[in-house]
Amino acid sequence: RALVNVVSKIGVDINDLAQHVHKQPMLQYVSGLGSRKAHAILSRISGGHDLESRSDLIVRRLCTRTVFVNCASFLRVNPPVMDVLDDTRIHPEDYDLARKMALDALDIEDDVEDDNRRGRKRADGPSRYVAEVMRRSPEKLDELDLVKYAEELKRLLDVHKLETLKAIKHELQHPNEDPRGEFVPPDDAHVLRMLTGEVVGESLKEDGSTMVSGTIIRVQPRFAIARLDSGLEGFIGVANIADYRVEEASDELAPGQAIVAVVKRIDLEKMSLDLSMRKSDIDTACGRARDLVPDPAHVDPYFDTDAEAVLRERARAVQKKTTARMRSIPHPLFKPLNGREAEQYLATRPRGDCVIRPSSRGMDHIAITWKVGDNLFQHIDVREENKPHENALGLSFTVGDLSYSDLDELIALHVDPIMRKLDEVKRNPKFYDPETDPLYVSEPLSDVLGPNDYSQEFRDRRLSLWEKRVTRHLDTLAQSTGRGAYCVSLSLAKPGSLVLSFKPTPDYRGIIKWTARVEPNEYKLGERGRYPNISGLINGFKMMQTKNAKPREKSREPREERSGRSGRWGGTSSWNAPQSQSQSQSQWNSTSSRGWN
């Protein structure tokens, strides 16, 4: 984030990057780019193919229009061959504002016909007056009333441009000025504070009044090393372990032992502390230190240590969830929300929006919640891999069998493709949405289901309503055509998946359901069914249903739920019709090749 902020404030000379390999990594921190886009641009302009203007990014197809809009103002072209503004931090969308300000500052009008009549040459291109202001009289820009100009733009174009006008003025008066302050090397105390959060003179003092807690990490015969909660390490000499004589540190201390000690000295050069565990030093630091360090001889022999261990384990589990909730991830889509809060946050946002949030599974998991449809959200469990330490973000991420190198890649290559797959399904004529069926336009969902309180009861009511409407829809289709009917709908039970509902014959009681998983690049039905598009999925469903639709001797009611995957996604056993339906089902088997509705 620090590199992105600095590059955004200063900008980069893209032609200079193309000529100097050691500067090229800086391009990936430009807003709108990344390592892959930056490498693609540099590979196209290296070897003497310098840019003459910012517009070359579009003309030479080095990036898309959206990427150009995001990154253009941070990429400078030096020397500016076509337009002097290309070597500033002014966005191409605001070039006309800069030219207008230059004309007003010089109190002239840009009359092209008059220039041609007098034989003037436009040596500096469309921004020649901007160049004149920058070279000769930048102080004239101070005479402009930017507030009135911004009000006029708001009245005519309904845009807020006051801050933009101020930025243009500053850039024209101080082109490519480095806004960073003078670098001041940090002293040892500042470095200690940056690394550990400890402040010398506040949280750490050498007067013997600072008590700290830590854990023994290493024990040697003449000393021990303890690590504080802040990560700072402390040295405990054998003479400072107890008031009585201690021959070896291992006689009193062991790795993993929790201790309370007093700070005796702060070594800023080595970033370490000298600690004392002497009881007399602790009594001096705090008169009630004996309550913090209980005497083992006074421990209650009837104390239930097993029950304490259970309570501690529960407390650790609660702390684990609390810590995950308090976790902060450096990403613009991160929100410290739980699942229900994430759904409420996305309820009013466009379909396809997502949030990255902490996961209750632990510090090595995160969750991504994205909006599938109205009041329908999918929660994706993401496992972090190669974490530098417990609180750090993983270097790679895994969703099922798929791995991604960063969160942006995960969203672009996992969440967005699933959304496009669902859009493809909705365009299919066999897609059915029970909540937008014109047949129920007189029955608003708010009246039928009540207000959405994001509870399980509301989800159950909604699922029951969907099943009733899908059943009625297939009954109507089957009765009108005199043969079997099917439709495809979104799954409420498993958001992000599809439900293929099927009624074999008009006389068949109930419907058969298959669940298909939507993956980034395919649809999965059953253990082996993989299809690249919705048409292939429907054909595969027909083949599987035809193969499994065989009447058995023992009649029983058809299964209400039919899933296309074993284990988590359900079994794959055949459905069976009751005795009263064997004739109609046999008729469907013999005529299934003639068409589906």
C-alpha positions as MATLAB code, in Angstrom:
seq = 'RALVNVVSKIGVDINDLAQHVHKQPMLQYVSGLGSRKAHAILSRISGGHDLESRSDLIVRRLCTRTVFVNCASFLRVNPPVMDVLDDTRIHPEDYDLARKMALDALDIEDDVEDDNRRGRKRADGPSRYVAEVMRRSPEKLDELDLVKYAEELKRLLDVHKLETLKAIKHELQHPNEDPRGEFVPPDDAHVLRMLTGEVVGESLKEDGSTMVSGTIIRVQPRFAIARLDSGLEGFIGVANIADYRVEEASDELAPGQAIVAVVKRIDLEKMSLDLSMRKSDIDTACGRARDLVPDPAHVDPYFDTDAEAVLRERARAVQKKTTARMRSIPHPLFKPLNGREAEQYLATRPRGDCVIRPSSRGMDHIAITWKVGDNLFQHIDVREENKPHENALGLSFTVGDLSYSDLDELIALHVDPIMRKLDEVKRNPKFYDPETDPLYVSEPLSDVLGPNDYSQEFRDRRLSLWEKRVTRHLDTLAQSTGRGAYCVSLSLAKPGSLVLSFKPTPDYRGIIKWTARVEPNEYKLGERGRYPNISGLINGFKMMQTKNAKPREKSREPREERSGRSGRWGGTSSWNAPQSQSQSQSQWNSTSSRGWN';
ca = [
       0.000    0.000    0.000;
       2.878    2.380    0.789;
       4.401    1.807   -2.654;
       1.040    2.387   -4.366;
       0.564    5.649   -2.457;
       4.038    6.938   -3.299;
       3.815    6.025   -6.990;
       0.365    7.653   -7.179;
       1.699   10.883   -5.676;
       4.790   11.134   -7.893;
       3.890    9.306  -11.107;
       6.290    7.394  -13.351;
       8.020    8.196  -16.631;
       6.991    5.205  -18.696;
       9.648    5.744  -21.400;
      12.322    5.932  -18.719;
      11.096    2.626  -17.291;
      11.352    1.000  -20.713;
      15.033    1.987  -20.928;
      16.080    1.033  -17.381;
      15.270   -2.505  -16.275;
      15.937   -1.815  -12.592;
      13.094    0.746  -12.515;
      10.492   -1.415  -14.249;
       9.086   -3.117  -11.104;
       7.704    0.284  -10.082;
       5.093    0.176  -12.882;
       3.084   -2.596  -11.215;
       2.186   -0.228   -8.359;
       0.412    2.226  -10.658;
      -3.318    2.338   -9.949;
      -5.243    0.250  -12.452;
      -2.279   -1.928  -13.343;
      -0.642   -4.924  -11.722;
       2.279   -7.201  -12.321;
       0.758   -8.832  -15.426;
      -0.589   -5.678  -17.092;
       2.654   -3.799  -16.337;
       4.771   -6.585  -17.821;
       2.596   -6.673  -20.950;
       2.949   -2.913  -21.510;
       6.714   -2.895  -20.936;
       7.269   -5.823  -23.273;
       5.506   -3.882  -26.056;
       7.415   -0.592  -25.675;
      10.892   -1.922  -24.883;
      13.557   -1.889  -27.562;
      13.118    1.683  -28.806;
       9.322    1.717  -29.168;
       8.794    4.699  -26.856;
       5.424    6.356  -26.404;
       4.925    9.767  -27.989;
       1.748   10.525  -26.053;
      -0.580    8.983  -23.542;
      -3.076    8.273  -26.287;
      -0.601    5.728  -27.695;
      -1.715    3.396  -24.914;
      -5.067    3.151  -26.699;
      -3.923    3.620  -30.291;
      -1.287    0.891  -30.003;
      -3.670   -1.288  -27.971;
      -1.379   -1.505  -24.992;
      -4.321   -1.507  -22.585;
      -8.102   -1.376  -22.562;
     -10.099    1.814  -22.184;
     -10.998    1.042  -18.565;
      -7.366    0.431  -17.640;
      -6.372    3.618  -19.466;
      -8.880    5.698  -17.497;
      -7.526    4.273  -14.227;
      -3.796    4.643  -14.881;
      -3.351    7.497  -17.396;
      -2.717   10.349  -14.941;
       0.055    8.398  -13.208;
       1.992    7.666  -16.419;
       4.124   10.565  -17.695;
       5.557   10.769  -21.227;
       8.913   12.563  -21.248;
       9.723   14.348  -23.466;
       6.121   15.288  -24.388;
       6.159   15.060  -28.184;
       2.475   15.674  -28.872;
       1.144   17.506  -25.812;
       2.924   19.155  -22.892;
       0.179   17.904  -20.581;
       1.330   14.323  -21.188;
       4.278   15.089  -18.885;
       2.062   16.157  -15.988;
      -0.142   14.397  -13.457;
      -3.281   15.862  -15.030;
      -5.719   13.245  -16.312;
      -6.468   13.316  -20.072;
     -10.154   13.779  -19.233;
      -9.238   17.159  -17.673;
      -6.955   18.441  -20.445;
      -9.675   20.819  -21.667;
      -9.969   22.311  -18.168;
      -6.207   22.936  -18.051;
      -6.276   24.581  -21.511;
      -9.215   26.773  -20.540;
      -7.433   27.864  -17.344;
      -4.320   28.754  -19.355;
      -6.359   30.827  -21.828;
      -8.130   32.690  -19.019;
      -4.840   33.290  -17.201;
      -3.350   34.839  -20.358;
      -6.637   36.674  -21.050;
      -6.796   35.535  -24.681;
      -9.090   33.404  -26.811;
      -7.894   30.389  -28.775;
      -8.970   31.502  -32.256;
      -7.641   28.956  -34.753;
      -8.724   30.954  -37.807;
      -6.979   34.057  -36.473;
      -3.804   32.058  -35.906;
      -3.881   30.740  -39.437;
      -4.537   34.234  -40.817;
      -1.529   35.662  -39.003;
       0.700   32.708  -39.855;
       1.219   31.473  -36.304;
       2.440   27.906  -35.823;
       0.956   25.680  -33.146;
       4.376   24.460  -32.052;
       3.140   23.078  -28.752;
       0.074   21.372  -30.154;
      -3.371   21.886  -28.627;
      -1.838   22.872  -25.257;
       0.536   25.592  -26.504;
      -0.936   28.195  -24.152;
      -0.540   25.764  -21.260;
       3.150   25.491  -22.129;
       3.426   29.272  -22.245;
       1.873   29.632  -18.793;
       4.104   26.919  -17.332;
       7.301   28.459  -18.803;
       6.724   32.190  -18.420;
       3.937   33.215  -16.084;
       2.618   30.472  -13.756;
       1.782   33.178  -11.189;
      -1.073   34.400  -13.425;
      -3.046   31.306  -12.437;
      -3.425   32.832   -8.972;
      -5.677   35.511  -10.488;
      -8.313   32.931  -11.506;
     -11.442   32.527   -9.385;
     -11.656   28.746   -9.330;
     -14.699   28.729   -7.049;
     -16.847   30.605   -9.581;
     -15.492   28.461  -12.390;
     -16.442   25.303  -10.455;
     -19.922   26.685   -9.777;
     -20.388   27.364  -13.480;
     -19.332   23.800  -14.322;
     -21.769   22.480  -11.723;
     -24.582   24.551  -13.237;
     -23.849   23.614  -16.848;
     -22.565   20.042  -16.589;
     -23.649   18.979  -13.093;
     -20.127   17.935  -12.103;
     -18.053   18.812   -9.039;
     -14.659   20.013  -10.216;
     -13.352   22.423   -7.578;
     -10.723   20.046   -6.171;
      -9.746   19.032   -9.704;
      -9.241   22.679  -10.667;
      -7.064   23.246   -7.598;
      -4.960   20.188   -8.467;
      -4.543   21.370  -12.085;
      -3.457   24.815  -10.896;
      -0.864   23.337   -8.528;
       0.458   20.992  -11.223;
       0.839   23.782  -13.772;
       2.659   25.963  -11.250;
       4.796   23.149   -9.853;
       5.045   20.459  -12.569;
       5.975   17.013  -11.262;
       6.783   18.341   -7.806;
       7.699   15.651   -5.280;
       5.192   16.039   -2.411;
       7.172   13.876   -0.025;
       8.920   15.482    2.921;
      12.594   15.276    3.616;
      13.587   11.818    4.775;
      14.637   11.682    8.419;
      16.420    8.468    9.447;
      14.619    6.925   12.431;
      16.528    6.594   15.666;
      16.729    3.336   17.600;
      13.746    4.197   19.805;
      11.603    4.905   16.735;
      12.678    1.637   15.119;
      11.753   -0.229   18.312;
       8.330    1.374   18.283;
       7.738    0.510   14.607;
       8.736   -3.138   15.095;
       7.120   -3.912   18.450;
       4.790   -1.059   19.370;
       6.709   -0.507   22.608;
       7.440    3.128   23.480;
      10.552    3.900   25.494;
       9.566    6.032   28.473;
       5.918    4.974   28.365;
       5.372    1.233   28.037;
       9.053    0.502   28.788;
      11.070    2.237   31.511;
      14.468    1.516   33.004;
      13.593    2.737   36.526;
      12.452   -0.703   37.654;
       8.735    0.132   37.612;
       7.800   -1.655   34.372;
       6.456   -5.185   34.750;
       6.110   -7.383   31.687;
       4.826  -10.880   30.978;
       6.330  -13.304   28.525;
       7.195  -16.877   27.669;
      10.541  -18.647   28.012;
      11.740  -19.681   24.550;
      15.333  -20.780   25.265;
      17.246  -21.899   28.359;
      21.029  -22.086   28.722;
      23.042  -22.916   31.872;
      23.807  -19.249   32.689;
      20.839  -17.428   31.181;
      17.371  -17.714   29.650;
      15.627  -15.858   26.840;
      11.984  -14.787   27.160;
       9.711  -13.398   24.444;
       7.179  -10.723   25.340;
       3.722  -10.424   23.822;
       5.002   -7.618   21.590;
       7.666   -9.928   20.138;
      10.511   -8.231   21.983;
      13.024  -10.616   23.571;
      14.465  -10.265   27.064;
      17.658  -11.615   28.624;
      17.394  -13.132   32.122;
      20.753  -13.823   33.740;
      21.045  -16.652   36.222;
      21.637  -14.086   38.994;
      18.291  -12.385   38.240;
      16.122  -15.499   38.360;
      15.552  -15.583   42.118;
      16.701  -13.935   45.311;
      18.461  -17.140   46.355;
      21.411  -18.702   44.576;
      20.584  -20.580   41.363;
      23.273  -22.819   39.894;
      21.730  -23.256   36.431;
      18.801  -21.533   34.770;
      17.278  -24.890   33.815;
      16.753  -25.605   37.537;
      14.017  -22.934   37.674;
      12.958  -22.287   34.096;
      11.869  -24.363   31.098;
      10.863  -23.514   27.511;
       7.179  -22.591   27.242;
       6.940  -21.394   30.848;
       5.016  -18.165   31.418;
       6.792  -15.595   33.538;
       6.390  -12.148   35.056;
       9.496   -9.976   35.211;
      10.728   -6.421   35.704;
      12.587   -4.425   33.044;
      16.073   -3.514   34.300;
      17.695   -2.197   31.118;
      16.737   -1.411   27.510;
      19.341   -2.230   24.868;
      18.198   -0.269   21.813;
      21.177   -1.353   19.716;
      20.335   -5.046   20.089;
      16.570   -4.465   20.405;
      16.401   -6.488   23.620;
      15.741   -6.102   27.333;
      17.467   -7.156   30.521;
      14.856   -8.677   32.799;
      14.755   -9.690   36.442;
      12.501  -12.291   38.027;
      13.718  -11.609   41.565;
      10.833  -11.447   43.987;
      12.318   -8.387   45.629;
      12.393   -6.541   42.282;
       8.808   -7.531   41.567;
       7.718   -6.376   45.038;
       9.386   -3.067   44.394;
       7.624   -2.672   41.019;
       4.272   -3.661   42.410;
       3.383   -4.238   46.046;
       0.850   -6.890   45.094;
       3.161   -8.889   42.878;
       2.731  -11.977   45.038;
      -0.878  -12.167   43.753;
       0.451  -12.277   40.177;
       2.991  -14.999   40.983;
       1.166  -17.532   43.218;
       3.184  -19.732   45.486;
       2.906  -23.362   44.306;
       2.789  -24.488   47.966;
      -0.546  -22.686   48.437;
      -2.378  -24.164   45.441;
      -5.593  -25.959   46.423;
      -4.972  -29.751   46.038;
      -8.683  -30.274   45.324;
      -8.708  -27.809   42.439;
     -10.331  -29.414   39.350;
      -7.615  -28.942   36.722;
      -9.548  -30.977   34.123;
     -12.558  -28.673   34.338;
     -10.234  -25.692   34.104;
      -8.680  -27.155   30.956;
     -12.144  -27.509   29.387;
     -13.023  -23.925   30.247;
      -9.719  -22.691   28.887;
     -10.316  -24.578   25.644;
     -13.729  -22.970   25.281;
     -12.259  -19.580   26.019;
      -9.593  -20.159   23.364;
     -12.286  -21.086   20.826;
     -14.212  -17.896   21.613;
     -10.995  -15.900   21.468;
     -10.185  -17.503   18.127;
     -13.478  -16.303   16.647;
     -13.080  -12.872   18.212;
      -9.537  -12.570   16.882;
     -10.707  -13.574   13.403;
     -13.476  -10.957   13.610;
     -10.946   -8.287   14.611;
      -8.617   -9.286   11.801;
      -7.752   -6.680    9.195;
      -6.881   -7.606    5.604;
      -5.253   -4.995    3.337;
      -7.814   -5.107    0.515;
     -10.462   -2.549   -0.529;
     -13.226   -5.198   -0.470;
     -12.462   -6.338    3.092;
     -15.173   -5.739    5.700;
     -15.067   -6.922    9.352;
     -18.474   -8.623    9.097;
     -19.946  -12.026    9.838;
     -22.100  -13.952    7.377;
     -25.442  -12.355    8.254;
     -23.967   -8.841    8.387;
     -22.338   -9.425    4.989;
     -25.724  -10.387    3.515;
     -27.341   -7.278    4.978;
     -24.520   -5.114    3.603;
     -24.866   -6.603    0.085;
     -28.680   -6.576    0.088;
     -28.896   -3.094   -1.443;
     -25.861   -3.431   -3.705;
     -25.806   -4.627   -7.345;
     -25.766   -8.308   -8.166;
     -22.236   -9.661   -8.398;
     -20.785   -7.405   -5.688;
     -18.770   -9.194   -3.029;
     -17.031   -8.631    0.289;
     -13.987  -10.290    1.785;
     -14.501  -11.005    5.477;
     -12.977  -12.959    8.362;
     -13.834  -16.631    8.666;
     -14.962  -18.403   11.818;
     -12.835  -21.380   10.775;
      -9.680  -19.696   12.067;
      -6.844  -17.406   11.129;
      -5.857  -19.568    8.144;
      -9.237  -19.081    6.460;
     -11.113  -16.139    4.998;
     -14.589  -15.994    3.514;
     -15.908  -14.288    0.386;
     -19.615  -13.463    0.268;
     -21.064  -12.396   -3.070;
     -24.561  -11.520   -4.202;
     -26.009  -14.188   -6.509;
     -29.426  -12.544   -6.746;
     -32.065  -10.782   -4.690;
     -31.724  -12.077   -1.105;
     -29.479  -14.877   -2.368;
     -25.818  -14.961   -1.364;
     -23.017  -17.483   -1.680;
     -20.371  -17.816    1.021;
     -17.071  -19.170   -0.341;
     -14.567  -20.648    2.091;
     -10.994  -19.716    1.149;
      -7.992  -21.374    2.746;
      -4.789  -19.337    3.049;
      -1.517  -21.042    2.216;
       2.127  -20.140    2.924;
       1.395  -17.632    5.707;
       4.553  -15.802    6.881;
       3.053  -15.709   10.392;
      -0.307  -16.229   12.046;
      -1.666  -12.702   11.593;
      -0.308  -12.218    8.078;
      -2.269  -12.770    4.880;
      -1.408  -15.964    3.022;
       0.730  -15.838   -0.094;
      -1.671  -18.117   -1.992;
      -5.329  -19.088   -1.667;
      -7.223  -22.336   -2.262;
     -10.918  -22.856   -3.018;
     -11.626  -26.554   -3.279;
      -9.114  -27.896   -5.806;
      -8.356  -24.481   -7.333;
      -5.441  -22.273   -6.238;
      -4.896  -18.539   -6.765;
      -1.904  -16.283   -6.151;
      -3.781  -13.265   -4.712;
      -7.275  -12.091   -3.790;
      -7.768  -10.030   -6.955;
      -6.988  -13.091   -9.072;
      -9.390  -15.184   -6.978;
     -12.247  -12.740   -7.564;
     -11.434  -12.283  -11.253;
     -10.960  -15.989  -12.038;
     -13.425  -17.594   -9.616;
     -16.282  -15.322   -8.519;
     -16.720  -13.355  -11.762;
     -16.731  -16.460  -14.032;
     -19.390  -18.102  -11.829;
     -21.528  -14.967  -12.155;
     -21.120  -15.070  -15.954;
     -22.095  -18.739  -15.935;
     -25.280  -17.900  -14.028;
     -25.996  -15.089  -16.496;
     -25.701  -17.673  -19.276;
     -28.221  -19.867  -17.466;
     -30.698  -16.989  -17.102;
     -30.597  -16.383  -20.850;
     -31.615  -19.965  -21.560;
     -35.326  -20.356  -22.425;
     -35.630  -23.202  -19.901;
     -34.624  -20.972  -16.975;
     -37.451  -20.321  -14.511;
     -37.462  -17.776  -11.686;
     -40.377  -18.397   -9.282;
     -40.169  -14.855   -7.897;
     -40.512  -13.067  -11.265;
     -43.199  -15.298  -12.790;
     -45.915  -12.979  -14.246;
     -48.523  -15.436  -12.935;
     -47.851  -14.204   -9.391;
     -47.583  -10.484  -10.105;
     -50.568   -9.869   -7.815;
     -48.805  -11.650   -4.917;
     -45.819   -9.512   -3.810;
     -43.153  -11.481   -2.021;
     -43.215   -9.096    0.929;
     -46.891  -10.016    1.492;
     -46.342  -13.755    1.043;
     -43.079  -14.215    2.946;
     -43.039  -11.230    5.282;
     -39.989   -9.028    5.951;
     -36.562  -10.559    5.431;
     -34.891  -10.822    8.849;
     -32.110  -13.084    7.466;
     -33.227  -15.904    9.756;
     -33.497  -19.602    9.007;
     -37.273  -19.387    9.282;
     -37.411  -16.879    6.431;
     -35.174  -19.117    4.297;
     -37.451  -22.104    4.975;
     -40.567  -20.143    3.994;
     -38.892  -18.941    0.815;
     -37.702  -22.447   -0.123;
     -41.209  -23.848    0.380;
     -42.668  -21.106   -1.829;
     -40.128  -21.831   -4.583;
     -40.896  -25.551   -4.534;
     -44.647  -24.934   -4.797;
     -44.266  -22.545   -7.725;
     -41.795  -24.773   -9.592;
     -44.149  -27.748   -9.147;
     -47.124  -25.738  -10.414;
     -45.059  -24.462  -13.368;
     -44.079  -27.990  -14.451;
     -47.621  -29.279  -13.928;
     -48.934  -26.565  -16.234;
     -46.326  -27.311  -18.916;
     -46.890  -31.063  -18.772;
     -50.699  -30.774  -18.919;
     -50.545  -28.314  -21.832;
     -48.209  -30.470  -23.960;
     -49.244  -33.940  -22.820;
     -45.660  -35.040  -22.118;
     -42.831  -34.552  -19.648;
     -41.490  -31.105  -18.743;
     -38.410  -29.690  -17.071;
     -36.902  -26.345  -16.072;
     -33.686  -24.901  -14.637;
     -33.649  -22.595  -11.604;
     -31.246  -21.253   -9.026;
     -30.714  -23.248   -5.863;
     -31.806  -21.692   -2.587;
     -30.371  -24.509   -0.491;
     -26.943  -24.251   -2.160;
     -26.509  -20.684   -3.501;
     -24.307  -20.593   -6.572;
     -25.667  -23.954   -7.777;
     -28.518  -24.926  -10.114;
     -31.566  -27.144   -9.685;
     -32.897  -29.073  -12.705;
     -36.531  -29.980  -11.939;
     -38.220  -32.664  -14.029;
     -41.726  -34.104  -14.342;
     -41.615  -37.285  -16.496;
     -45.318  -37.414  -17.465;
     -48.426  -35.331  -16.812;
     -49.725  -38.053  -14.461;
     -46.510  -38.344  -12.449;
     -46.941  -37.173   -8.853;
     -44.229  -34.787   -7.647;
     -41.058  -33.760   -9.409;
     -37.507  -35.079   -9.626;
     -34.628  -32.736   -8.856;
     -30.993  -32.754   -9.861;
     -28.424  -30.360   -8.376;
     -25.616  -29.081  -10.623;
     -22.571  -27.262   -9.321;
     -21.423  -24.112  -11.113;
     -17.644  -23.917  -11.364;
     -15.640  -21.047  -12.897;
     -15.229  -22.821  -16.248;
     -17.813  -25.576  -16.276;
     -20.983  -27.096  -14.891;
     -20.747  -30.334  -12.890;
     -23.541  -32.876  -12.759;
     -22.887  -36.167  -11.044;
     -19.451  -37.554  -10.381;
     -18.322  -37.484  -14.019;
     -20.596  -35.030  -15.782;
     -18.687  -31.913  -16.776;
     -20.111  -29.501  -19.332;
     -18.688  -26.219  -20.715;
     -22.063  -24.526  -21.338;
     -25.703  -24.698  -20.299;
     -26.750  -26.526  -23.456;
     -24.273  -29.299  -22.707;
     -25.517  -29.456  -19.112;
     -29.132  -29.866  -20.227;
     -28.199  -32.567  -22.738;
     -26.167  -34.381  -20.113;
     -29.088  -34.154  -17.680;
     -31.401  -35.657  -20.281;
     -29.031  -38.555  -20.933;
     -28.601  -39.297  -17.216;
     -32.331  -39.055  -16.547;
     -33.161  -41.309  -19.487;
     -30.615  -43.866  -18.297;
     -31.909  -43.865  -14.717;
     -35.643  -43.730  -15.524;
     -36.270  -47.521  -15.382;
     -39.263  -48.879  -13.458;
     -38.540  -51.470  -10.756;
     -40.668  -54.330   -9.525;
     -41.019  -52.907   -6.027;
     -43.085  -49.741   -6.174;
     -42.418  -46.836   -3.866;
     -42.886  -43.082   -3.874;
     -40.435  -41.064   -5.973;
     -37.689  -39.237   -4.138;
     -38.421  -35.541   -3.715;
     -34.800  -34.434   -3.866;
     -32.466  -35.631   -6.572;
     -28.789  -34.609   -6.542;
     -26.128  -35.056   -9.154;
     -23.196  -35.678   -6.812;
     -22.462  -38.201   -4.076;
     -21.462  -37.255   -0.533;
     -22.028  -33.627    0.113;
     -24.087  -33.079   -3.011;
     -26.278  -36.184   -2.613;
     -26.428  -39.680   -4.051;
     -26.869  -40.908   -7.597;
     -29.300  -43.834   -7.167;
     -32.237  -44.171   -9.584;
     -35.717  -42.914   -8.805;
     -38.568  -45.401   -8.708;
     -42.212  -44.867   -9.543;
     -45.054  -46.463   -7.576;
     -47.071  -49.311   -9.026;
     -49.835  -46.959  -10.131;
     -47.376  -44.996  -12.232;
     -45.445  -47.846  -13.829;
     -47.523  -47.725  -16.980;
     -47.184  -43.962  -17.475;
     -43.509  -44.116  -16.668;
     -42.933  -46.951  -19.168;
     -44.785  -44.867  -21.709;
     -42.423  -41.934  -20.986;
     -39.404  -44.239  -21.369;
     -40.574  -45.364  -24.766;
     -41.367  -41.864  -25.986;
     -38.593  -39.870  -24.327;
     -36.641  -39.722  -27.564;
     -39.462  -37.790  -29.201;
     -38.809  -34.600  -27.270;
     -38.666  -32.772  -23.967;
     -40.643  -29.712  -22.899;
];
